[in-house]
Amino acid sequence: MSQDIRIKKGLTIKLKGVAKKKVSDLPRTTIYAIKPTDFHGITPKLSVKVGNKVKAGDLLFYSKENEMVKFTSPVSGEISEITRGAKRRILDIRIVADTEDTYKEFKKEDPSKMTTDTIKSYLSEAGCFPFFIQRPYDVIVNPSDVPKAIFISSFSSAPMAADEAFALQGQEPFFQTGINALKKLTSGKVHLSVNGEENNMFNKVEGVEIHRVFGKHPAGNVGVQINKIDPINQGERVWTIKPQDVAIIGKLFQTGKYDATRVIALAGSAVTNPQYYRVKIGVKLEKLFQDQIKASNVRYINGDVLTGKWIRKNNFLSFYTTLVSVIPEGDHYTFFGWLPFTQNKLYSMSRTFFSWLTPNKEYVLDTNMNGEERAMVLTGEMEKVFPMDIYPMQLLKATLVSDIEKMEKLGIYEVAPEDFALIDYTSSSKVEAQAIIREGLDLMIKEVG
C-alpha cells in the first residue's frame, strides 16, 4: 500500500553538470582514510596503532560513549598514519591499501530467522551502526534503543543529486535482504519514500510502507518525509538510513563480507565529463578529479552544493557521501553588483529577474554569497522554502538565544541542519541557518539528552 505526499513549498535549483548515467571503476588508490570528524558527537577510542595490518571489516575504533558503535576498515592494508589536530583530536586514520582486499569473514545469515539482539550484535561487530542516523538530534543511533520507525528516502531532490536507483542497479537482492534485517530493529514500520514521478526498483520492495513523494526540493529530505508521515514527539526515537547503506548491510548478511563499496556521482559545471564512479568509502579523491576539471579556481565539495563540505582535491571521500560536486569559486566582487542582470544574478526564486519564465533552464552558479549578513526580517521568504509545519525564523531566533523551552515548542526535535539548507541559500539575511540549528541540537543533547 502506498501513500502520496505532495510538497508544495520549496525550491528546485537546476544546475548544469548533472552526472550522466554511466558507471566507471575508479582506479584503486594507495591510501584510504576513515575520519572520525565525519561522525558528529563521536569521541573515538582507537583499537589500532601505526604499523598494524588490517582486513576489510576489521575494527579501527569505537565510540567512547557506546562500545557497540564500532567503525571498521573499508579496505585491507597497513595503518600508515593517525593524523591528529588541536588537543590531539583524531582527524583521520590512514590505511595503505593492499592491491586486492582481504576480508574479515563474518557468518552468512538470514536476518528473517534471527532475533533482534543477534542482528544488533552482528551489525555492531561489522561496524554497520554508523549507517543509522537518529532523529531527533541527527546523530548516530544508540543500538540499545528501539526506534518507533525506520525511514529511508530512496531519492534526493538536492541540486545534481545522485540517482540512487541507478547506483543500486544489480544490488536489488542485497537491498531486500537489508530491508529484512531493518524490520527486526523497530517496533513499528520501515517507511520507504520513493520519487512519485518515477517507477524503479524501489516500488517493488517488499515488507515496507511505500510513500510516493511529489514536489520541489526538499521533498527528498528524510526529515520532511518524517514530518508528513509520522512526526517525532518528545521522547521518541526514529532511525534513518540511506539506500546504498541498506544494500551494504544486505550484502554483509548474504556474503559474510563487509564490502564498503559505493557508487558516487561526480557532478558540477566545472566537471568535463560528469558521471558515476564505483569506489570504496574513504578513497582519496585526487584520481577522481584527474583530467576532469575545466578550471583552476573551483570549489570541491564533499556532498551537494547546499549541505556538503568544502574539501581540497587531495582529501578523502566522507563516510556518508554519494555525490562530489565541483563548481566555480565565488571569491570575486562584481562592480555595481546591485544592478540587475549582472553576472551570476540571472537566477532568482523571486520575480526580480526572468528565470521564472524558463523553469527548466540549467544554470552555472558559483559560491558567491552576493551580500553580507544582516538582520532577520519578517518577509515570509523562509516559509516559502520550508515545507514542515514549523515556523523556521522563530525557531532560529529561539536557538540563537538558547531558549530551550521555546525550541521544544517550535519543533527542534523534528529538524536537522539539512532541512534549513534552502534557507541558507534564499534568505536575504545571509545567516548560517544550518550551523545555528546544529548548535541548537547540540545544546538539546547536553541539556535534555
C-alpha positions in Angstrom: 0.0 0.0 0.0 1.4 3.4 -1.0 0.6 6.9 0.3 1.0 10.1 -1.7 2.8 13.1 -0.2 2.8 16.4 -2.1 5.3 19.0 -1.2 4.2 22.5 -2.4 6.8 24.7 -0.6 10.4 24.5 -1.6 12.7 25.3 -4.5 14.3 23.1 -7.1 17.6 24.5 -8.3 18.6 23.3 -11.7 22.4 23.4 -12.2 24.5 22.4 -15.2 26.7 19.3 -14.7 24.3 16.6 -13.6 26.1 13.2 -13.8 25.4 11.1 -16.9 24.2 7.6 -16.2 27.5 5.9 -16.9 29.5 4.0 -14.2 33.3 3.6 -14.2 35.5 1.9 -11.7 37.9 4.5 -10.2 41.4 3.1 -10.2 42.4 1.8 -6.8 44.3 4.4 -4.8 47.2 3.8 -2.5 45.7 5.5 0.6 42.3 5.3 2.2 41.1 7.1 5.3 38.3 6.9 7.8 37.7 10.3 9.5 36.1 10.4 13.0 35.2 14.0 12.2 32.5 12.6 9.8 30.6 11.3 12.8 29.1 14.2 14.8 29.4 13.8 18.6 31.6 10.7 18.5 34.7 10.5 20.7 36.8 7.8 19.1 38.7 5.1 21.1 41.4 3.6 18.9 41.8 -0.1 18.5 44.8 0.0 16.1 48.3 1.5 16.0 50.5 2.7 13.2 52.0 -0.4 11.5 49.1 -2.8 12.3 47.8 -4.9 9.5 44.0 -4.9 8.9 41.5 -6.7 6.8 38.4 -5.1 5.3 35.9 -5.2 8.2 38.5 -5.1 11.0 37.9 -2.7 13.9 39.6 0.6 13.7 38.0 2.5 16.6 34.7 2.6 18.6 32.7 5.2 20.3 34.0 6.0 23.8 30.4 6.6 24.9 29.0 3.4 23.5 31.2 0.4 22.6 28.6 -1.1 20.4 29.1 1.7 17.9 32.1 0.4 16.0 34.0 1.7 12.9 35.7 -0.8 10.7 38.2 -0.6 7.8 36.8 -0.3 4.3 39.9 -1.9 2.8 42.7 -4.3 3.8 46.2 -3.0 4.2 48.5 -1.4 6.8 47.8 1.5 9.2 50.2 4.2 7.9 49.3 7.3 9.9 46.9 8.5 12.6 46.5 12.3 12.0 45.8 14.5 14.9 44.7 18.1 15.3 44.4 20.5 18.2 44.3 18.9 21.6 45.3 15.6 20.0 41.9 15.3 18.4 42.0 12.4 15.9 41.3 13.7 12.4 41.7 10.6 10.3 43.1 7.1 10.3 45.0 6.3 7.1 45.5 2.9 5.5 48.0 2.0 2.8 45.8 -0.4 0.9 46.7 -3.8 -0.5 46.5 -4.4 -4.2 43.4 -6.5 -3.6 41.2 -6.6 -0.5 41.2 -9.4 2.0 38.0 -9.5 4.0 37.3 -10.4 7.6 34.9 -13.3 7.4 31.5 -12.9 9.1 29.0 -15.7 9.3 26.4 -15.8 6.4 23.0 -15.2 8.0 19.3 -15.0 7.1 18.0 -12.0 9.1 14.4 -13.2 8.9 15.4 -16.1 11.1 17.4 -14.1 13.6 16.3 -12.3 16.8 16.6 -8.6 17.2 19.5 -8.9 19.7 21.6 -11.2 17.4 21.0 -8.9 14.5 22.2 -5.9 16.6 25.3 -7.8 17.7 26.0 -8.8 14.1 25.7 -5.3 12.8 27.8 -3.9 15.7 30.7 -6.4 15.0 30.8 -5.4 11.3 30.7 -1.7 12.0 27.3 -1.0 10.4 25.6 1.1 13.1 27.2 4.3 11.9 25.0 4.0 8.8 22.0 4.7 11.1 21.2 8.3 12.0 18.8 9.1 14.8 16.1 11.7 14.8 15.9 13.8 16.9 19.5 15.3 17.1 20.8 14.0 13.7 23.5 11.8 15.4 24.5 8.1 15.2 21.9 5.9 16.9 22.2 4.2 20.2 22.0 0.4 19.3 20.2 -0.4 22.5 17.2 1.9 21.6 14.1 0.5 19.9 13.0 3.2 17.3 9.3 3.7 16.7 10.0 3.5 12.9 12.9 3.4 10.4 12.8 5.8 7.4 14.6 5.5 4.1 14.4 8.2 1.4 15.2 6.5 -1.9 15.9 9.7 -3.7 17.5 13.1 -3.2 16.0 16.3 -4.6 19.1 18.4 -4.0 20.9 20.0 -6.9 22.8 17.5 -9.1 22.0 14.7 -6.7 23.0 11.1 -7.4 20.2 8.8 -8.8 20.0 6.1 -6.1 18.0 3.6 -8.2 20.7 3.8 -10.9 23.5 3.5 -8.4 21.9 0.3 -7.0 21.4 -1.5 -10.3 22.2 -5.2 -9.8 22.0 -4.8 -6.0 18.3 -5.4 -5.6 18.6 -8.7 -3.7 21.1 -7.2 -1.3 18.7 -4.2 -0.7 15.8 -6.6 0.0 17.9 -8.6 2.5 18.9 -5.3 4.2 15.2 -4.4 4.5 14.5 -7.8 6.1 17.1 -7.0 8.7 15.8 -3.5 9.4 12.3 -4.8 10.0 13.7 -6.6 13.1 15.2 -3.4 14.6 12.0 -1.4 15.0 8.7 -1.8 16.9 6.9 -0.1 14.1 7.2 0.1 10.3 10.0 0.6 7.8 9.0 3.5 5.7 10.4 3.8 2.2 9.8 7.1 0.3 10.0 7.0 -3.5 10.0 9.6 -6.2 6.4 9.8 -7.3 7.3 10.7 -10.8 9.5 7.6 -11.4 8.9 3.9 -11.4 12.0 1.9 -10.4 13.3 -0.9 -8.2 12.2 0.8 -5.0 8.5 0.5 -6.0 8.9 -3.3 -5.9 10.5 -3.7 -2.4 8.6 -6.0 -0.1 8.0 -5.6 3.7 8.0 -1.8 3.7 5.4 1.0 3.8 5.9 2.8 0.4 5.2 6.6 0.2 5.2 8.3 -3.2 6.6 11.9 -2.8 5.9 14.7 -5.3 7.2 18.2 -5.3 10.1 20.6 -5.1 13.3 20.2 -3.0 13.5 19.4 -0.1 10.9 16.7 -1.0 13.7 14.1 -0.9 14.9 15.1 2.6 14.0 12.3 5.1 13.2 14.9 7.7 10.4 16.4 5.6 9.1 12.9 4.9 9.1 12.0 8.6 7.2 15.3 9.3 4.5 14.4 6.8 4.2 10.7 7.7 4.9 10.2 11.4 6.1 13.3 13.3 8.5 12.9 16.2 7.3 13.8 19.7 9.4 14.4 22.7 11.0 11.2 24.0 10.5 9.3 20.7 13.3 7.9 18.5 13.3 7.4 14.8 16.2 5.9 12.8 17.1 6.8 9.2 19.4 5.2 6.7 20.5 5.7 3.1 19.6 3.2 0.3 23.2 2.2 -0.6 23.9 1.5 3.1 20.9 -0.8 3.2 22.4 -2.7 0.3 25.8 -2.9 2.1 24.1 -4.4 5.1 22.2 -6.9 2.9 25.4 -7.9 1.2 27.0 -8.5 4.6 24.3 -10.9 5.6 24.4 -12.7 2.2 28.1 -13.0 1.7 29.6 -12.6 5.1 31.8 -9.7 3.9 31.7 -6.0 4.8 32.0 -4.5 1.3 32.2 -0.8 1.7 31.7 -0.1 -2.0 29.6 2.9 -3.1 28.6 4.3 -6.5 29.1 8.0 -6.3 28.3 10.8 -8.7 30.9 13.4 -9.8 28.9 16.4 -10.9 29.1 20.2 -11.4 29.5 22.8 -14.1 33.3 22.7 -13.6 33.5 19.0 -14.5 34.4 18.0 -18.0 32.6 14.6 -18.0 30.1 14.3 -15.1 29.4 10.7 -14.4 29.2 7.9 -11.8 32.2 6.0 -10.2 32.4 2.8 -8.2 34.6 3.5 -5.2 35.3 2.4 -1.6 34.4 4.5 1.4 37.4 6.7 2.4 39.0 6.7 -1.1 41.5 9.5 -1.8 39.7 11.8 -4.3 42.7 13.1 -6.3 42.3 10.4 -9.0 38.6 11.2 -9.3 39.4 14.8 -10.4 42.3 13.8 -12.7 41.7 15.3 -16.3 38.1 16.1 -15.2 38.2 19.7 -14.0 37.9 22.6 -16.5 39.4 25.4 -14.5 41.8 26.0 -11.6 39.7 28.3 -9.4 36.9 25.9 -8.4 35.2 24.7 -5.2 35.4 21.0 -4.4 32.5 19.8 -2.2 32.0 16.5 -0.4 28.3 16.3 -0.9 25.8 18.6 -2.6 26.1 22.3 -3.0 23.6 23.1 -0.3 24.8 20.8 2.5 28.2 19.5 1.5 31.6 20.4 3.0 34.4 22.2 1.3 37.4 20.0 0.7 40.8 20.1 -1.1 41.3 18.0 -4.2 43.5 15.5 -2.4 41.1 14.9 0.5 39.2 11.7 1.2 35.6 10.7 0.4 33.5 11.2 3.5 31.6 8.3 5.1 28.1 9.3 4.0 28.9 10.9 0.6 27.2 9.7 -2.6 27.9 13.0 -4.5 31.0 15.0 -5.1 30.3 18.5 -6.6 32.7 20.9 -8.3 31.5 24.4 -9.1 33.2 27.8 -9.8 34.7 29.5 -6.8 32.9 32.8 -5.8 35.9 34.8 -4.5 35.2 37.8 -6.8 33.4 41.0 -6.5 31.1 42.5 -9.1 31.3 46.2 -9.7 27.8 47.7 -9.1 26.7 44.2 -8.1 23.3 45.5 -7.0 22.4 46.2 -10.6 20.1 43.7 -12.3 21.2 41.3 -15.0 24.8 41.2 -13.8 26.9 38.0 -13.9 25.5 35.1 -11.9 22.4 37.0 -11.0 20.2 35.8 -13.8 18.6 33.1 -11.5 16.4 34.0 -8.6 13.5 32.4 -6.7 11.7 35.7 -6.9 10.5 37.5 -10.0 13.2 40.2 -9.7 14.8 38.5 -12.8 13.2 36.5 -15.5 14.4 33.0 -14.5 10.7 32.1 -13.7 9.9 32.2 -17.4 12.4 29.3 -18.1 11.7 26.8 -15.2 13.7 24.0 -17.0 16.8 26.0 -17.8 20.0 24.9 -16.1 22.4 27.5 -14.6 26.1 27.9 -13.8 26.2 29.3 -10.3 29.3 30.0 -8.2 29.8 30.2 -4.4 29.5 34.0 -4.1 27.0 35.0 -1.3 26.1 38.2 -3.2 25.7 40.1 0.1 26.6 40.1 3.7 25.0 39.1 6.9 22.2 41.3 8.1 19.2 41.3 10.4 16.4 38.7 10.0 13.3 40.5 8.9 9.7 39.0 8.8 9.4 38.8 5.0 8.0 35.3 4.7 10.8 34.2 2.4 12.0 31.4 4.8 8.5 29.9 5.0 8.2 29.7 1.2 11.0 27.1 1.0 10.3 25.3 4.3 7.5 22.7 3.9 7.4 21.4 7.5 4.7 22.5 9.9 7.2 24.6 11.8 8.0 28.3 12.0 11.6 28.4 10.8 12.5 32.0 11.6 11.1 31.8 15.1 13.0 28.5 15.7 16.2 30.1 14.5 15.7 33.1 16.9 14.9 30.8 19.8 18.0 28.8 19.1 20.2 31.8 18.9 19.2 32.9 22.4 19.3 29.2 23.7 15.7 29.3 24.9 15.3 25.5 25.4 11.6 25.6 26.3 10.7 27.6 23.2 12.9 25.5 21.0 11.0 22.4 22.1 7.6 24.1 21.4 8.8 25.2 18.0 9.8 21.7 16.8 13.6 21.4 17.4 13.2 17.6 17.8 11.9 17.3 14.2 14.7 19.1 12.3 18.2 18.6 11.2 20.7 21.1 9.7 20.0 19.9 6.1 16.3 20.9 6.4 17.5 24.5 6.6 19.8 24.4 3.6 17.4 26.2 1.3 17.1 28.9 3.9 20.8 29.4 3.8 20.5 29.8 0.0 17.5 32.0 -0.3 17.4 34.1 2.9 18.4 37.8 2.3 19.7 37.9 5.9 22.6 35.5 4.8 22.5 33.8 8.2 24.2 30.4 8.6 20.9 28.6 9.5 22.4 25.1 9.3 25.1 26.0 11.7 22.7 27.6 14.1 20.4 24.5 14.1 23.4 22.2 14.6 24.4 24.2 17.7 20.9 24.1 18.9 20.7 20.3 18.6 24.0 20.0 20.5 22.5 22.2 23.2 19.5 19.9 23.5 21.7 16.8 23.7 23.6 18.4 26.6 20.6 19.8 28.5 17.8 17.4 27.7 19.5 14.2 26.5 
